Amino acid sequence: MGKPYSNAPLKGADHVASRPGRTPQSHYAAARSAEDVARGLSLRFTVRSFTGRFADDVDAVAVERAELKAARDSYSLLAAAHRSAARRMERVQRLRSLVRRAVA
């Protein structure tokens, strides 16, 4: 598992911008992928909510719905985190290009 969440600033290898191969485009692609999974889980949640009305074991349906909702919310948060990382990287790139222009 990963490190526990904290408000401490990320440094070194933990910082998103220092990971090799990560670009804003790769973060946006990961965000789209996570959003696709979240949409699929949302559809399953909706279908299960509807069909659960006719189920005999209402408690099992409620547990399954809660698990689907938690998974959907997790993927939505993951997508938001990737979008945020992409925007941060784009901002850094813009600032670097402005500095290069100002120095040149």
C-alpha positions in Angstrom: 0.0 0.0 0.0 1.0 3.6 -0.4 2.0 6.1 2.2 -0.7 7.6 4.4 -2.1 10.9 3.4 -0.5 14.0 5.0 -0.5 17.7 4.3 3.3 17.8 4.2 4.7 19.1 0.9 6.0 16.3 -1.4 9.7 16.2 -2.0 12.1 14.3 -4.2 10.8 11.1 -5.8 7.4 11.5 -4.2 6.7 14.7 -6.1 4.5 14.1 -9.2 6.7 16.3 -11.5 9.9 14.4 -10.6 8.5 11.0 -11.8 10.0 10.1 -15.2 7.6 9.6 -18.0 4.8 11.6 -16.4 3.4 14.4 -18.6 0.2 16.4 -18.3 -1.1 14.3 -21.2 -0.5 11.1 -19.3 -2.3 12.5 -16.3 -5.3 13.5 -18.5 -5.3 10.0 -20.0 -5.3 8.4 -16.6 -8.1 10.8 -15.5 -10.2 9.7 -18.5 -9.6 6.1 -17.7 -10.6 6.5 -14.1 -13.7 8.5 -15.2 -14.7 5.6 -17.6 -14.4 3.1 -14.7 -16.4 5.5 -12.4 -19.1 5.7 -15.1 -19.3 2.0 -15.4 -19.6 1.6 -11.7 -22.3 4.3 -11.6 -24.3 2.3 -14.2 -23.9 -0.9 -12.2 -25.0 1.0 -9.1 -28.1 2.3 -10.8 -29.0 -1.1 -12.3 -28.4 -2.7 -8.9 -30.5 -0.1 -7.2 -33.4 -0.8 -9.5 -33.1 -4.6 -9.5 -32.5 -4.6 -5.8 -36.1 -3.6 -5.2 -37.2 -7.1 -6.3 -34.5 -9.0 -4.4 -35.2 -11.2 -1.4 -32.1 -10.3 0.5 -32.3 -6.6 0.9 -29.4 -6.4 3.3 -27.0 -8.0 0.8 -28.2 -5.6 -1.9 -27.6 -2.6 0.4 -24.1 -3.8 1.2 -23.3 -4.3 -2.5 -24.7 -0.8 -3.3 -22.5 0.7 -0.6 -19.4 -1.1 -2.0 -20.2 0.1 -5.6 -20.8 3.6 -4.4 -17.5 3.7 -2.5 -15.6 2.3 -5.5 -17.2 4.8 -7.8 -16.4 7.7 -5.5 -12.8 6.5 -5.2 -12.3 6.4 -9.0 -13.9 9.9 -9.2 -11.4 11.2 -6.7 -8.6 9.5 -8.5 -9.7 11.2 -11.8 -9.8 14.6 -10.0 -6.3 14.0 -8.6 -4.9 13.2 -12.0 -6.6 16.3 -13.5 -5.1 18.4 -10.7 -1.6 17.0 -11.2 -1.9 17.7 -15.0 -2.9 21.3 -14.3 0.0 21.7 -11.8 2.5 20.4 -14.3 1.1 22.6 -17.1 1.4 25.6 -14.8 5.0 24.8 -14.0 5.8 24.4 -17.7 4.2 27.7 -18.5 6.2 29.5 -15.8 9.4 27.9 -17.0 8.8 29.1 -20.5 8.0 32.6 -19.2 11.2 32.6 -17.2 13.2 31.4 -20.3 11.7 34.2 -22.4 12.5 36.8 -19.7 16.1 35.6 -19.3 16.7 35.3 -23.1 
